[in-house]
Amino acid sequence: MKEKYLKVTGVSIIAVFSVAMICFAGGCKSQPPQENPIVPAPVVQPIPAAPVVAPAPLPAVPVVPVEPVKYTVEKGDSFWKIAKKFGVNMQELAAYNNMSIDKPLKIGVTLKIPPKAAK
């Protein structure tokens, strides 16, 4: 009896399921399908640009003439020692002072050190 009951119950479930599938497989016919209206995108107004303002002119930098550094020759000095002290080339130091590196320096002579090399 149990077997018969299970068989009938199983067949009933399958039958109910089959009828439900047939009814709903075609969709619901009681209402017409709704059309999806196309909603236009919202209109975005451009943000007005900030007015362009020219930067304020920079103040002029005054040109200040640079005086050359002066050095007075002391006992034991040479073009090499003085040039090394101020970080310049010996030939450049001599040429700036209209001198020759072949002639010895005289004590008390004032030399001008080129401005670009003066420390």
C-alpha positions in Angstrom: 0.0 0.0 0.0 2.8 2.4 0.7 4.2 1.8 -2.7 0.9 2.6 -4.4 0.6 5.7 -2.3 4.1 6.9 -3.2 3.4 6.1 -6.9 0.2 8.1 -6.9 1.7 11.0 -5.0 4.7 11.1 -7.3 2.5 11.1 -10.4 0.3 13.8 -8.9 3.2 16.0 -8.2 4.6 15.6 -11.8 1.1 16.3 -13.3 0.7 19.5 -11.2 4.2 20.6 -12.1 3.6 19.9 -15.8 0.3 21.8 -15.9 1.9 24.8 -14.1 4.8 24.8 -16.7 2.4 24.8 -19.6 0.4 27.6 -18.2 3.3 29.9 -17.4 5.6 28.9 -20.2 3.8 31.2 -22.7 3.9 34.2 -20.3 1.0 36.0 -18.7 -1.5 36.9 -21.5 -3.9 38.8 -19.4 -2.1 42.2 -19.8 -0.4 43.5 -22.9 3.4 43.9 -22.6 4.5 47.3 -21.3 6.8 49.2 -23.5 9.9 50.7 -21.9 9.7 54.4 -22.5 13.1 56.0 -23.4 13.8 58.6 -20.9 16.2 61.2 -22.3 19.3 62.0 -20.3 19.1 65.1 -18.2 20.5 68.2 -19.8 23.6 69.3 -18.0 24.3 73.0 -18.2 28.0 73.8 -18.5 29.6 75.6 -15.6 30.8 79.0 -16.7 34.5 79.3 -16.7 36.2 81.6 -14.3 37.5 84.7 -16.0 41.1 84.5 -17.0 43.2 87.0 -15.0 46.7 87.8 -16.1 49.3 87.4 -13.4 50.6 90.6 -11.9 53.9 91.7 -13.5 56.9 90.9 -11.4 58.9 93.9 -10.1 62.0 94.6 -12.1 65.2 93.4 -10.5 67.7 96.2 -10.3 71.0 95.4 -12.0 73.7 96.2 -9.5 77.2 96.4 -10.9 79.5 94.0 -9.2 82.8 95.5 -8.2 85.7 93.1 -8.6 87.3 91.8 -5.4 90.7 93.3 -4.8 93.6 91.5 -3.3 97.0 93.0 -2.3 100.0 90.9 -3.1 101.9 89.8 0.0 105.3 88.3 0.6 105.3 84.6 -0.7 102.3 85.1 -3.1 102.3 83.8 -6.6 99.7 83.7 -9.4 99.2 80.0 -8.5 98.5 80.6 -4.8 96.2 83.6 -5.4 94.3 81.8 -8.2 93.8 78.7 -6.0 92.6 80.9 -3.1 89.9 82.5 -5.2 89.1 79.5 -7.4 90.2 80.9 -10.7 92.6 79.9 -13.4 96.1 81.5 -13.2 95.9 82.6 -16.9 92.5 84.1 -16.3 93.7 86.1 -13.2 96.8 87.4 -15.1 94.8 88.4 -18.2 92.1 90.1 -16.0 94.9 92.3 -14.6 96.7 92.8 -17.9 99.8 90.9 -16.6 101.8 87.9 -17.6 102.3 84.8 -15.5 105.9 84.7 -16.7 106.8 87.7 -14.6 106.9 87.6 -10.8 104.4 89.5 -8.7 105.6 92.5 -6.8 104.6 92.9 -3.1 102.0 95.6 -2.6 100.5 95.3 -6.1 96.7 95.2 -6.0 95.1 92.5 -8.2 91.5 92.4 -9.2 89.8 89.0 -8.9 87.3 88.3 -11.7 83.7 88.7 -10.3 82.4 85.4 -11.5 85.1 83.6 -9.5 85.2 85.8 -6.4 84.0 84.0 -3.2 
